[in-house]
């Protein structure tokens, strides 16, 4: 997976208890519009249209582990796969992580796929997160 890019507000949201990354319902949504670091909530972004295997709001993320060692916090999440069914999904380029538990669907960060893609019926793309390094590290 590409490098994690945090939204600037993520740091404030952590400090002010907007998030509990271990227990919140976290989601990955797809967009073809480049996020910017100053975006704060999901409504700031243009999500791709729902349908053909993609649900509005994206896919729920499973947290494998959440904790710190020697002052570095690591969030490990399972890979997320999107599969087109009954038609195409996209185009999209960015995978955006946000908290669906937070009052305004506050944003956490995003990954850039590198180029826009459209999944044809039956095709899949996987957001592949490192089990060793985690999706997010904070130190």
Secondary structure, 3 states (H helix, E strand, C coil): CCCCEECCHHHHHHHCCCCCCCCCCEEEEEECCCCCCCCCEHHHCCECCCECCECCCCEECCEEEEEEECCEEEEEECCEEEECCCCCEEEEEEEEEEECCCCCCEEEEEEEEEEEEEECCCCEEEECCCCCCCCEEEC
